[in-house]
Every structure is written in structure tokens, then in C-alpha cells.
């Protein structure tokens, strides 16, 4: 079986793109997990009239 230079280049391009996407996903997950609701930083308004359970922002 003979491997073409174009096929090798395509595989290398796909590997590079995969690494970039992995990095992006890790960054996004980190951002989401740090402050999912914004309450920790005070960015989200306090909902004092709402029940403590059973709602989602």
C-alpha cells in the first residue's frame, strides 16, 4: 500500500486541527465550570424572592 503525500498532509492538518479543538474545548469547559451561575463573583443579581430550590438561571 502506497501513501500519497497529499494524504499525509491531510492527516497532519487534521491532527493539528484536532489539537486546536481540544484546547478550545478545555478552555470553554474551564470557563463554564469556574462560575456556572455568576453568583461567586457577584455578577448575577440575587433573587431573594425566589425559592432556594427548583429554579435555574
GROMACS elastic network, one bead per residue, 0.5 to 0.9 nm:
[ bonds ]
;  ai    aj funct       b0    kb
    3     6     6  0.84787   500
    3     7     6  0.67253   500
    3     8     6  0.72139   500
    4     7     6  0.52238   500
    4     8     6  0.65114   500
    4     9     6  0.87797   500
    5     8     6  0.50900   500
    5     9     6  0.61711   500
    5    10     6  0.85900   500
    6     9     6  0.50279   500
    6    10     6  0.61008   500
    6    11     6  0.86349   500
    7    10     6  0.50027   500
    7    11     6  0.61981   500
    7    12     6  0.85990   500
    8    11     6  0.51465   500
    8    12     6  0.61960   500
    8    13     6  0.85739   500
    9    12     6  0.50684   500
    9    13     6  0.60671   500
    9    14     6  0.85523   500
   10    13     6  0.50314   500
   10    14     6  0.61103   500
   10    15     6  0.85893   500
   11    14     6  0.50583   500
   11    15     6  0.61541   500
   11    16     6  0.86204   500
   12    15     6  0.50723   500
   12    16     6  0.62009   500
   12    17     6  0.85986   500
   13    16     6  0.51335   500
   13    17     6  0.61613   500
   13    18     6  0.85362   500
   14    17     6  0.50184   500
   14    18     6  0.59917   500
   14    19     6  0.86205   500
   15    19     6  0.62645   500
   15    20     6  0.86880   500
   16    19     6  0.52198   500
   16    20     6  0.63497   500
   16    21     6  0.87253   500
   17    20     6  0.50566   500
   17    21     6  0.61655   500
   17    22     6  0.85974   500
   18    21     6  0.50814   500
   18    22     6  0.61196   500
   18    23     6  0.86230   500
   19    22     6  0.50647   500
   19    23     6  0.62505   500
   19    24     6  0.86645   500
   20    23     6  0.51804   500
   20    24     6  0.62639   500
   20    25     6  0.87283   500
   21    25     6  0.60978   500
   21    26     6  0.85334   500
   22    25     6  0.51623   500
   22    26     6  0.61596   500
   22    27     6  0.85900   500
   23    26     6  0.51707   500
   23    27     6  0.61892   500
   23    28     6  0.86668   500
   24    27     6  0.51002   500
   24    28     6  0.61652   500
   24    29     6  0.85825   500
   25    28     6  0.51088   500
   25    29     6  0.60502   500
   25    30     6  0.84792   500
   26    29     6  0.51562   500
   26    30     6  0.60965   500
   26    31     6  0.86528   500
   27    30     6  0.51421   500
   27    31     6  0.63030   500
   27    32     6  0.87063   500
   28    31     6  0.51088   500
   28    32     6  0.61574   500
   28    33     6  0.85899   500
   29    32     6  0.50301   500
   29    33     6  0.60015   500
   29    34     6  0.84649   500
   30    33     6  0.52285   500
   30    34     6  0.60462   500
   31    34     6  0.53564   500
   31    35     6  0.69650   500
   31    36     6  0.79855   500
   32    35     6  0.61241   500
   32    36     6  0.52765   500
   32    37     6  0.88070   500
   33    36     6  0.56124   500
   34    38     6  0.88291   500
   34    40     6  0.89551   500
   35    38     6  0.51085   500
   35    39     6  0.72482   500
   35    40     6  0.65394   500
   35    41     6  0.77596   500
   36    39     6  0.81997   500
   36    40     6  0.89720   500
   37    40     6  0.77783   500
   37    43     6  0.87781   500
   37    44     6  0.71451   500
   37    56     6  0.89140   500
   37    57     6  0.69749   500
   38    41     6  0.59161   500
   38    42     6  0.64701   500
   38    43     6  0.53715   500
   38    44     6  0.51735   500
   38    45     6  0.87684   500
   39    42     6  0.50161   500
   39    43     6  0.61534   500
   39    44     6  0.52863   500
   39    45     6  0.76620   500
   39    46     6  0.78889   500
   40    43     6  0.77005   500
   40    44     6  0.84591   500
   41    44     6  0.78440   500
   42    45     6  0.71634   500
   42    46     6  0.84121   500
   44    47     6  0.89633   500
   46    49     6  0.88827   500
   47    50     6  0.55732   500
   47    51     6  0.84749   500
   47    52     6  0.89165   500
   48    51     6  0.78602   500
   48    52     6  0.85625   500
   50    53     6  0.84636   500
   50    55     6  0.81911   500
   51    54     6  0.71425   500
   51    55     6  0.75751   500
   52    55     6  0.77331   500
   53    56     6  0.85696   500
